[in-house]
Amino acid sequence: MRDRASYAFALVSVAAAFQMDGRTVKQARIALGGVAHKPWRANAAENALIGKTLDKATLQSAAALAVQGARPQRENAFKIALAQRAIVRAVQQAGGVA
């Protein structure tokens, strides 16, 4: 975490919050920034995590669902893979498995 310099912005950002029942996801909320004209809820990824434990395969599958159908512009296709990695990391941190 650092102060933002003038004109600095995230290429992709992820906010994640979870209600856990032990190691199992009871509720999930994931929002993406920098990938659309407004913040984007990753509903498919949220639903895929409910009732699951946050293991590597589950995280990667949920991240793939979050970007399924993404249509990149000419110069930003790299954001799809970047968003998937950011989702996995944010979910790990929010779920306490980082």
C-alpha positions as CSV (number, residue, x, y, z in Angstrom):
1,M,0.0,0.0,0.0
2,R,1.4,3.4,-0.9
3,D,0.1,6.9,-1.6
4,R,-0.9,7.4,-5.2
5,A,1.4,9.6,-7.2
6,S,-0.1,12.1,-9.7
7,Y,-1.8,10.4,-12.6
8,A,-1.0,6.9,-11.1
9,F,-3.9,4.4,-11.3
10,A,-4.4,0.7,-11.1
11,L,-4.6,-1.3,-14.3
12,V,-6.8,-3.8,-12.5
13,S,-8.1,-3.7,-8.9
14,V,-10.1,-6.2,-6.9
15,A,-12.2,-5.8,-3.8
16,A,-13.2,-9.1,-2.1
17,A,-15.1,-9.8,1.1
18,F,-16.2,-13.1,2.5
19,Q,-18.3,-14.6,5.3
20,M,-16.7,-17.9,6.2
21,D,-18.0,-20.9,8.2
22,G,-14.7,-22.4,9.3
23,R,-12.8,-22.9,6.0
24,T,-16.0,-22.9,3.8
25,V,-17.2,-19.8,2.0
26,K,-20.7,-18.9,3.2
27,Q,-21.0,-15.6,1.3
28,A,-18.7,-14.0,-1.3
29,R,-18.5,-10.5,-2.8
30,I,-16.0,-9.7,-5.5
31,A,-15.8,-6.4,-7.5
32,L,-13.3,-5.5,-10.2
33,G,-12.0,-2.0,-11.1
34,G,-10.2,-0.9,-14.1
35,V,-11.7,-3.5,-16.4
36,A,-14.9,-1.8,-17.5
37,H,-16.4,1.7,-17.6
38,K,-17.6,1.2,-14.0
39,P,-16.8,-1.2,-11.2
40,W,-17.8,-4.7,-12.2
41,R,-19.3,-7.4,-9.8
42,A,-18.0,-10.9,-10.5
43,N,-21.2,-12.6,-9.7
44,A,-20.3,-15.9,-11.4
45,A,-17.1,-16.1,-9.4
46,E,-18.9,-15.3,-6.2
47,N,-21.5,-18.0,-6.8
48,A,-18.8,-20.5,-7.7
49,L,-17.1,-20.0,-4.3
50,I,-20.1,-20.4,-2.1
51,G,-20.0,-23.7,-0.2
52,K,-16.3,-24.4,-1.2
53,T,-13.0,-24.2,0.5
54,L,-10.5,-21.7,-1.0
55,D,-8.0,-24.2,-2.5
56,K,-5.9,-23.4,-5.6
57,A,-8.1,-25.1,-8.1
58,T,-11.3,-23.5,-6.8
59,L,-9.6,-20.0,-6.8
60,Q,-8.4,-20.4,-10.4
61,S,-11.7,-21.7,-11.6
62,A,-13.6,-18.8,-10.0
63,A,-11.1,-16.3,-11.5
64,A,-11.7,-17.8,-14.9
65,L,-15.4,-17.4,-14.5
66,A,-15.0,-13.8,-13.5
67,V,-13.4,-13.0,-16.9
68,Q,-15.4,-15.4,-19.0
69,G,-16.7,-13.6,-22.1
70,A,-14.4,-10.6,-21.6
71,R,-13.9,-8.7,-24.8
72,P,-10.6,-6.8,-24.6
73,Q,-9.8,-3.8,-26.6
74,R,-6.9,-3.7,-29.1
75,E,-4.2,-2.7,-26.5
76,N,-5.5,-4.2,-23.2
77,A,-5.9,-7.9,-23.7
78,F,-3.2,-8.4,-21.0
79,K,-5.7,-7.3,-18.4
80,I,-7.6,-10.6,-18.6
81,A,-4.7,-12.6,-17.2
82,L,-3.8,-9.7,-14.8
83,A,-7.4,-9.7,-13.5
84,Q,-7.4,-13.4,-12.9
85,R,-4.1,-13.2,-10.9
86,A,-5.5,-10.2,-8.9
87,I,-8.7,-12.1,-8.2
88,V,-6.9,-15.1,-6.8
89,R,-4.7,-12.9,-4.6
90,A,-7.5,-10.8,-3.3
91,V,-9.7,-13.8,-2.5
92,Q,-6.8,-15.5,-0.7
93,Q,-6.3,-12.4,1.4
94,A,-9.9,-11.9,2.1
95,G,-10.5,-15.5,2.9
96,G,-7.5,-15.7,5.2
97,V,-5.5,-18.2,3.1
98,A,-2.8,-15.9,1.8
